[in-house]
């Protein structure tokens, strides 16, 4: 009698299923919360980890996550003190307090577990996180900053953020992911953003975790009539990053700016998978994603724009530009349009290429060393995205961060 062979993916799935049974035995969560967890683990148990045989994952192998042995951990989530008109609560406290109905209505509604098995896994291990609720008509001047940091090495954490911006409110929110003292860890994050009619939000996401970490993020937004969302995602860290960014424009006149920047080197791998769903007429979306890849780094961009039947007068533009700084670096780009209406204006484009050698020679002839000259030229790729951030203080801080990263990468390459 021979033993049945199991794959690493099957073994990893069984480990998480067993860990869930212990995790879910706390017995303190409300019924709807437990049902959310149960739906998540059931979905994950049915589909397991994605493979490169699946179209949505064919450029990104999650084998490094599968083959590592992560215990279930938690992260420290901190939120800057909120001004008047803004409520910030831990999800656990909100579920038992005055925001229980609000939380039950929105948590887990937008980030679909059938779209991504990692979202299902995050729902299964939903422990705590933060609710940021901005009440109607409130205008928040100072940025709200949410920072996630894992407690220990060798753990998977599932940081959760729910942002609700009521009708007519305005705010800027920065979500940061840092490693702190942890080095090797797995962050499986889910962020849901809900904008009421006429609401405006600038959302900036900065991922600068350890180069030995793994990061999978789901960011899903839902917009009402005449709302404006400016979203910018900056990826600098982690050995493997996958970000699934989904947006539904569900009210006439909604406007979305979806921007992204990846600056990766060494053997880092970054994958942006975006879906912009124009569900109502007279909406606009403008998507710009730039990548700078050095060493043996690899970047992947898959951008899908959907225009639903009846979503007439849609105006949508998608652009992906990639700068390749070494012979070993690589970028794959897949822009996609799916249009079911006839009165629309939709475009997409993509470029991938090396640094301009003529421009590089010119800067060196003016006295700059090769590393500095390359950093100056590549900085333009980053500045193009950073300039789209409206909050001056946030933009300035990120400008310095990206500039330092590009200069350090250029000097390492030149050494």
N, C-alpha and C positions, 0 to 999 in steps of 0.2 A: 504494500500500500504506500503510495507516494504522497507527500505533502503538497498541498496546493500552493503554487507560487503566488506571492503578492507583490505588487508594485510599490515603490516608495510613495506614490500619490495615494494609493489605497491605505497604506499604513498610516500616513499623515492624517488622512480623513478619519480613520478610526481613533487616532489619538485625540483629535479635537472633539469627536462625538463622546468619547469617554470623559474628557475634561468638562464638557458641557453638563453632563449628568451631575457632576459635583458642583459646578458653578450654579446651576439652576435650583439647587436644593436649599437656597437661602430662605425661601418661603415668605419674604417680606414685601415683594413687589406686588402692586395691584394686578387684578386679573388681566386687564388689557395689555399691561406691560409684559406679563408672562406669555400671553398669546403672541405678542410680537416676537419674543424670543423663540417660541416654539415654531412659528412659521419660518423663522430664519434658519434654525437648525434642521428643520425638515427639508427645506430647499437645498441647503448645503449638503446634507446627507444624500440627497437624490442625485445631485450633479457633480459633487466633489470639486476638485481644483481644475481650472481651465488648462487646456493643452494647446500647443501650437497647431494642432489639427483644426482648431476652431478659428474661423475667419477673424473674429475680433481680437484674437491673441496670437496670430500666426507669426508676428515679428517679435513677440515677447514671451520667453520661457520663464515660468515661475518655479522651475526646478530648484533654484537656490533656497526658496522659501519652503518648498515641500521637503527638501532633504535635511533642513535644519530642524532641531528639536526645540520648539518654543513652549514654555509653560505659559499659563494665563496670568497676565499681570495687569497693572493699572498704570495710569499716567497722572501726573500732577497738572491739573488745569487751573491756570490763574487768569483772572479777568481784571483789568484796570477798574478802579472805582467808577461807577456809572453816575452821570449827572441826573438832574431831575428829568422825569419823563422816560427814563430807561430802567427796566427791571433786569437784574442779572441774578440768576439762581442756579444752583446745582439741579440737575434733572431729577434726582431722587427727591429733593426737597420740594421741587415744583409739582411733582406727581402727587404729593401728599398735601399740598397747600392750595392757595387760591388760584393758581394757574393750572390746576389739574385738568380742567376741561379743555383749556387751550392746548396743553401738551398732548392730550389724547387725540385731539382733532388733527394735529399737524405732525407729530413725531412718527417717522417711518412711512409717511404718506407719499413722499415725493421721490426718495431714493429707493427704487424698485429692486426687490430681492431677486426677481426673475431676470434682471438685466445683467447682473454681475454676481458671481458666487461669493466674492469677497464682501460684498454688501450684505449678503445673506449671513455670512459668518460674523460680521460686525453686529448685526441685529441679534444674533444668537447670544453674543457675549456683551450685550448692552448692560452696562453696570451703572455708569454715571457719566456726566458730561455737563454741558452748560446750556442754559436757555438765556438768550438775549432778546428781550421784548421792548421795542420802541413804540410808545403809544402814539395815537393819531395826532398829527399836527406838530409833533416835537421836532425841533431842529437841534441836532447835536453837533457842536463845533469841534471839540477835541476827539481824536480817534479813539475808538474802543479797541483795546488790544487783548486778544485771547491767546495764551501761550500754553502749548502742550509739551510736556517733558516726561518720558518714561521713568519709572522708579528704578528699575534694575536691568542688568544685562539678561539676555537669553529669554526674554518674555515677549509675548504678543499683547499689545494694548489696543483697545478699540475706542479712541477718543471720539466723542460725539458733540456736535454743536448744532443747535437749532436757533436760527435767527429769524425773527418775525418783525417786519417793519410795517406798522399799520398805515392806513390811508393818510397821504399828505406828509408823512414824516420823512426826515432826511438825516443821514448819518454816514460815518466812515468807520469801517471795522477791519482790523488787521488780525489775521489768524496766523500764528507762528508755530512751527514744528521744530523742536531742538532736541538734541540727545542728552544734554546735561552730562552727568557722570557715566551714563550708559553708553556703550560703544556698539555692541552687536544686539540689535533688537528688531522687532517687526511691528511697525505702526500700521494699523488697519482702520483708517479714519473715515467718518461720514459726516458731511456738513450739509444741512438743508436750509435753504434761504427762501423766505416767503415775503413778497412785496405786495402790499395792498394797492388800491387804486391811487395813482398820483404819488406813490412813495418813491424815494430816491436813496440808493445805497451805493457807496463805493466800497467794494470788498477786495482786499489784498491778501493773498495767501503766500507765505514765505516758507519754503521747506529747505532747511539747512542742517539736516541731521548728519550723523557720522557716516563716513564712507564705507563703513561695515554694516550699516543698517539697511533695512528693507522698508519701503514705504508704498502702500497702496491707499489711494484716496478717492472717495466718491464725493463730488460736489454737485448738488442738484438744486436748481433755482426754479421758482415759479412766480411769474409776474402778472399783476392785474393791469387794468386799463390805465394808459398814460404813465406807467411807472418807468423808472430808469435804473438800470443796474450796470455799473462799471466794475467789471471783475478782472483782476490781474493775478496770475499765478506765476510765482518765481520758483524755479527748481535749481538748487545748487548742490544738494547733498544726496546721500544714500547710494549704495551700490546698485540698487534696482529701485526705480520709481515708476509707478503706473498711476496716472491720474485720469479718472473718468469724469468729465465735466458735462453735465446735461442742463439744458435750459428750456423751459416751456414758456413761450410768450402767449399768455392765455387771456389777454385783454386788448382790445383795439388801441392802437397808439403806443404800445409798449416799445421801449428802446433798450437794446442790449449791446454793450461793448464787452467783448470777451477777448482778453489779451493773455499771452503766455510767453515766458522766457525760460529756456533751459541753457545753462552754462555747465557743461560736463567735461570731464577729462579722465585720464587713467582708463579703467575698465568699467566706468559707470554706464548704466543703461537707463534711458528715460523715455517713457511712452505717454503721449497725450492722446486721449481718445475723446473727442467732443461730439455732442449731438445737440443741435439747436432746432427746436421744434416750433415752427410758426403755426400756432393753432387758431389764430384769429387774424382778421384783415388789418391793413394799415399799420403793420409793425415793421421795425427795422432791427437788423443785427449786423454788427461789424466785428469781425474776428481777425486778429493778427497774432500769429505765434511765430517767434523767432528762436532758432537754436544755434548755439556755438559749441562745436564738438572737437576735442583735441585727444591726443593719445590714441587709445583703442575704444574710445567712447562711441556709443551708438544712440541715435535719436530716432524716435518713431512718432509720426503725426498721422492720425486718422480723423478727419473732420467731416461730419455729415450734417447737411442742412435739409430739413424736411419742411415742405410747404403743404399744409393740409388743404383738402377741398374747401373752397369758400374763403381761403385766406388771401383774398385779392389785395393788390397794391402792396405786396410784400417787397421790401428792399433789403437785400442781404448780400454781404460781401465777405469773402473768406480768403486770407492770404497766409501762406506758410513759407518762411525763408530760412534756409539753413546754411551755415558757414562751416566748412570743413577745414580744419587746421593741420591735419596730418594725413599721411597715406593710409593709416590704419583706421581712422575714424570713418563713420558711416551714418547716413541719414536716409530714412524711408518716409515718403510722404504720399498720403492717399486722400486727396480732397474729393468729396462726393456731394452730389445734389440729387434730391428726390422731390420732384415738384408735381403737385396735383391741382394746380390753379394756373390760369392762363394770363392773368394780368399782373405779372411780377417782374422784378428786376433782380436777378441773382447772378453773381459772378464768383469764380474761385480761381486761385492761381498758386503756384509753388515754384520756388527756385532753390537749387542746391549747388554749391560750388566752393572753390578754394579762395583764399585771400588774394586780393589784387596785388600781384608782384610789382607792378609799376608804381603803385601808391606806396608799397613797402620800401622800394628803392628810393623813392623821393624823400620819405621821412628819414631814412638812414643817411641820405646825403646831406641832410640838415643837422646831423650830429646825434640823432637818437640811436641808441643801441638796438639790436634786433628785437629783444624782448619788449622794450618800451614801445617801439614802433608798431609791433604786432598788437600790443594791448590797446594802443590808440585806435587802430583800425577796427579791431573787433568790438571795442567799446561802442562804436556806432550802432552795432546790432542790438546791444543791450539798451542803449539810450533811446532807440526808436520805440521800444516797449515802455520803458520807464517814463518817458515824456507823456504817456497817455494817462498816467496817474494824476488825478486832480488835486489830491491832498498834498500840499507843498512839503510839509514836514516829513510825511511818509516817503514821498518821492526822493527827497534829499538824502535820507538815511539809506534807502535802497540803492541809490546812485553810488554812494561811497562803497557799499557792500559789494556791488557787482564790479565796480572799477578795481577794487582790491583783488577780487577773485580772478579777474581777467589778467591783471598784471602778474599775480603769483603763478598762474598757469603758463603764461608766456615765458616767464623766467625759468620755470621748471623745464619747459620744452627746449629752451635754448641752451640749458646747462649740459 
